[in-house]
């Protein structure tokens, strides 16, 4: 279950990264300086690799469940 929840967070991070990328492409200057500064921050390692971590947690959960069924 944790893996499925993390995959939802990973989708959110991907959408946020795409929004940042689109913002950087758009060279318009606006009065919202705080928003612009926030969007220009580079993504962290966790934001870039959250999908991979979510898939690893999901795979680990599936393997534990299958091992429990085989032993039981």
C-alpha positions as CSV (number, residue, x, y, z in Angstrom):
1,X,0.0,0.0,0.0
2,X,2.8,2.4,0.8
3,X,4.2,1.9,-2.7
4,X,0.9,2.9,-4.3
5,X,0.7,6.0,-2.1
6,X,4.3,6.9,-3.0
7,X,3.5,6.5,-6.7
8,X,0.9,9.2,-6.3
9,X,3.5,11.5,-4.8
10,X,5.8,10.7,-7.7
11,X,3.2,11.7,-10.2
12,X,2.8,15.0,-8.3
13,X,6.6,15.6,-8.4
14,X,6.6,14.9,-12.2
15,X,3.8,17.4,-12.7
16,X,5.7,20.0,-10.6
17,X,8.9,19.4,-12.5
18,X,7.1,19.8,-15.8
19,X,5.5,23.0,-14.6
20,X,8.9,24.4,-13.6
21,X,10.4,23.4,-17.0
22,X,7.5,25.1,-18.8
23,X,8.0,28.2,-16.7
24,X,11.7,28.4,-17.5
25,X,10.8,28.2,-21.2
26,X,8.4,31.1,-20.9
27,X,10.6,34.1,-20.7
28,X,7.8,36.5,-19.8
29,X,8.5,38.7,-16.8
30,X,5.7,39.4,-14.4
31,X,5.0,41.2,-11.2
32,X,5.0,37.9,-9.2
33,X,8.7,37.9,-8.4
34,X,8.3,35.5,-5.4
35,X,6.5,33.0,-7.6
36,X,9.1,33.2,-10.3
37,X,11.9,32.8,-7.8
38,X,10.2,29.7,-6.3
39,X,9.7,28.1,-9.7
40,X,13.3,28.7,-10.8
41,X,14.8,26.5,-8.0
42,X,16.5,23.4,-9.3
43,X,14.7,20.1,-8.3
44,X,16.3,18.1,-5.5
45,X,17.6,14.6,-5.9
46,X,14.5,13.3,-4.2
47,X,12.2,15.1,-6.6
48,X,14.1,13.7,-9.6
49,X,14.2,10.1,-8.3
50,X,10.9,9.8,-6.3
51,X,9.3,7.6,-9.0
52,X,12.2,5.1,-8.8
53,X,11.9,5.0,-5.0
54,X,8.2,4.5,-5.1
55,X,8.6,1.6,-7.6
56,X,11.2,0.0,-5.3
57,X,9.0,0.2,-2.3
58,X,6.1,-1.3,-4.3
59,X,8.2,-4.1,-5.6
60,X,9.5,-4.9,-2.2
61,X,6.0,-5.0,-0.8
62,X,4.9,-7.4,-3.6
63,X,7.9,-9.6,-2.9
64,X,7.2,-9.7,0.8
65,X,3.5,-10.6,0.1
66,X,4.4,-13.4,-2.3
67,X,7.0,-14.8,0.1
68,X,4.4,-14.8,2.9
69,X,1.9,-16.6,0.7
70,X,4.5,-19.2,-0.4
71,X,5.6,-19.9,3.2
72,X,2.1,-20.0,4.6
